[in-house]
Amino acid sequence: MTVTGQTLKTRTEILRSFIRSTVASSYDTGKLARWSRPICPLVIGLKPEENAAVAARISKDAQSVGARVAANQPCAPNVTVAFALEPQALMTKMAASADRKDYLGDNDGAYHRRKLSQVVAPIQAWYGTRTMHANGVPGMREVPYPDVTYYCEAAPCFITQGSRLGNGISNNLSNVFVVVDLGKVDGRQVGTIADYIAMLTLLKTDAFPACRPLPSVTNLLTPDCDERLKTAALSDADLAFLRGVYKADAGQNMNLARGDILREMEKSPAGRDIKIPASVQAGSTPSTSAAK
């Protein structure tokens, strides 16, 4: 006789899994990448009133979790959202255009841009970042003198902190480009899609087609995801997570930043009251695609 058991996951383990499935390390430093400067969304591809509604919803979501939004209008866009009928054709053109190479985010050249340009999800984002030292000043190269004002001859330098927990250098988002496949979001509410986009634009992530182990608006378009994990707006888990992202110390290493986010989620009312489906609590896989 064979007996098969299930291991119950603790709330902390599930929260930690949600964080790890959502946060991606920055390309340059391997740290948490989020906004420090005010965001200014530009939306194209829909009716003018719908474009404005999506941009307003993204800004509102950003403010609700502690991110800054440009106060003066018009502003210089640093978040561009394009609704497209043929998203792969659009991104292929972007990768081939020298004038638009920044839309592919941080990259090492033409080959890397072609690789990055592959569309793998109905809503996908590309991220450009800017590296800053502990005092919030942009730099080009790191110098090992944390307590001395130091100037490079050719370019600004990083002044680092002498700690293994983190050197104070951070990666801040400088521009985000989002492409939405119109054919795959047809029939969805504009507010729902705007919340989905906001979740992708407020920090760097790369798990676009993944099914996250808590209710989330980003699970909405994942085919094999448990229906109980799909929400039509930013969920309590999404909001608690994003607030943690904007309270975390982005100058420390990624594991410590994830710990900051976890503690914020655990202590927040939203984090304590998150409803966890039985399938996730029991340790079963919420999405067949995630198990491959």
Buried (B, 14 or more C-beta within 10 A) or exposed (E): EEEEEEEEBEBEEBBBBBBBBBBBBBBEBEBBBBBBEBBBBBBBBBEEEBBEBBBBBBBBBBEEBBBEBBEEEEBEBBBBBBBBEEBBEBBBEBBEEEEEBBBBBBBEEEEBBBEBBEBEBBBBBBBBBBBBBBEEEEBEEBBEEBEEEEEEEEEEBBBBBEEEEBBBBBBBBBBBBBBBBBEEBEEBEBBBBBBBBBBBBBBBBBBBBBBBBBBBBBBBBBEEBBEBBBBEBBBBBBBBBBBBBBBBBBBBBBEBBBBBBBBBBBEBEBBEEBEBBEBBBEBEBBBEBBEE
